[in-house]
Amino acid sequence: MTHQFNRRKVIQRIAGLGAATVFGLHLNFAFGQTGAGPIKVGMTGALTGPYSEYGEAVKNALDLAIEQWNAKGGINGRKIELTTVLDDQLIPDRAAQNMRRLLDDKSLAVIMGPGGSGPSLAVADMVAADGRTFINPFSQNPTPTYPNGLDKPPRTNMFQFGILSNVEAAFLGNYLGKTYKKIGLAHESTGYGVAGKDTLLNIINKSFPDRKFEIESYAQRATDVTPQLLRLQRAEVDAIVVVGLGADLVNIRRTMRRIGMQQPLIASAGGVSVAYMEGAGDAAVGTIAPLVPALVESNPRPEVTAFVNSYKAKYGPDRQWGPDKNRPFAGMSLIVIPPYDGANIIFEGIRRANSTEPAKVTAAIENMKGYAGVNTVYSFSRQRHHGIDSENLTMLQAVKREDKVVWEVLKN
């Protein structure tokens, strides 16, 4: 069963909010003191277009978190309301325009958005200048939060919940270096793709200096990647590694099949998406990728079970959940759970601070140690503003079980 995106439903939901899409939460200084009114939330993300699964995932996560907090009485007695939802289609310029609108709205106490590395980079400076606490759920480029590198202090008002490219590269690079001698690396030409490629090469070269590479790039949404794959095929690489999003990974996988490439396909975490599973179908079988294994563990933590049950109860087996009604798609740990964990942590920060004043909320988050989220148990500090480390990752593989393609822990 394939879950298709219901554009009319999304538009109706947006219209119902009275508003005109992943990855950050802001606190508005206009709400620096506790009050009796609701805590208002705005967001920007890709609700329409070829990457609509990302904005849809964030909105679902945010709606669920808000519903759960309000069911408990809100934050220190104040209800939470999602009042503004803007669509950026994962386009950096549009994300920047939306962020300016959100930052100009002083009625908003919390802002989520935008999604992806390009949009996140496009808004990072204005968010830093604004000073309000910003949580980026799943952009993988570390630069918005750590502009001077992970070994330098982060921006004081930014927190990041995605799998940072540095973290992913350390884990994936170790796997690749141990497993293959000649690696074909294809990356999209965006900030995400270039940063991921550079970091991965740097890590493998340091630990496995005798490994050889053949490198190709492609434009995001490219209609034909045959020339790049033919060159990698002629180079007789041992495996194809792709740093890119799932919509483009579909084209790569199908082209590999068409020209008879038998090498293993290893995707970056960003490729494990709804779009890839929908577009590739059975061709996805055999694809390998690093991911947080929260949804595939045989003995999940209570927080994972509670999230899975709550999500299914609210949304049913929807597009994000995937085709298997009995277990959720592993990729939810990449684009649904990070904004859900992020929303819960910022709401908890407001609760502990008993205020929406940015400095107080940031301090409350930085003092969180051992906070049990869904993807992991989070700890922050003034030097640490991200949630996922390499020890939180596992290599997964797409396999066919009965009539469904599912993700399981890769067997050695």
C-alpha positions, 0 to 999 in steps of 0.5 A: 500500500502506498501512502500519497500526500493529500494536498487538499487536506493540508491546505484545509488544515492550514486554512483552518489555522487562519494562516498563509514549514523543519526546523527550529523553535524560537522563544519570543522576548515579548513573552519574557514574563509568565502570563495568563494567555496562551503560548502561541506557536508559529512554524515554517516548513515544506508543506507542499512541493517535492519535499512535502514529507518534511513539513508534514512530519514537523507539523504532525510532531508539533501538533501531537506534542501540543495536544499532549501538553494541553491535555496535562493542563498546558505549561504552568497552566497556560495552553499552547496554540499553533497559530501560524503555519507557513510553507517554504517548500524547502527553498532557502529564499522562501524560508528566509522570507517566512522567518522574517515574518515569524520574527516580526510577529511579537505575539508568537512565543515559540517558532518552529522552522525551517527544515533542511540544511539550505533553509536552516543556513538561510535563516541562521544569521537572522535568528542569531541576531534576534536572540530568541532560543532556536531549536533546529530539529533535523538539519544535518549541517552543523554550521547553523548551530556551530558556525566555527566548528564542533570544537568551538562554542555553539551559538548561544540561542541555537539547539539542533536535533538532527543527525549532524553530518559530522556525527553521521560521517564518523559512524558511516566513515568507519563502516565504509572504511572497514567494509570497502576499498574503492568507494563511489561517492555521489552527492547532491550539490547543495550545502547538505550534500557538499558538507556531508561529502567533505566531512565523510572524505576527511574522516575516512582519509584519516582512519583509512588512508589507503581507501580510494574514491571516485566522486560525482555530484548532481543537482537536486531534483536532477532528472538524469544521473546516468552519466555520473553512474556510468562513470562510477560503473566504469571505475569499478567501485565496490559500493555507491554511497549517496549523500542526498535526499530521498526524492533524488535517491529514487532516481539514482536507485532506478538508474542503477537497476537500469544500467545493471549496477550490482554494487551495494547502495549506501545512503546517508540518513537523509535518503531514508525518507517517505519519498524514497520508499514511495518512489523506489518501491521494491527497488529500495530492497538492499539499500543500507543507511545509518539511522537512530534505531529507536523504531526497530529495536526489539525491546524499545524504551517506554518513551518510544512505545508511548510515542508510537502508540500516541502517533498511531492513535492520532494519525493512524497508519498515515504517510509518515507511518508507512505501509505496514500498519503494525510497525512504523517506518524507521525513517520517522526517527529522522524527520518526525521524532526530532521535532517531537523531541525538540518541541517537548524539550523547549516546552519543558524548558519553558516549564522549568524556567516558568517563563518564556524569556529567552535567556531563562529558557536557554539556561533551563535547556542547557541544564537538562541532563538525562532527559528521556526523549524518544530518539535518545536520552538528552543532555545539554550544556553551554558547550553542547547544543545537539542531541544525537551522537555516533553511538546512537546510530546503527546501520539499517537495511531495507528488506522485503517481509511478506509484501512490504519493504521494511527497515531492519538492523543490518546483519553482518 
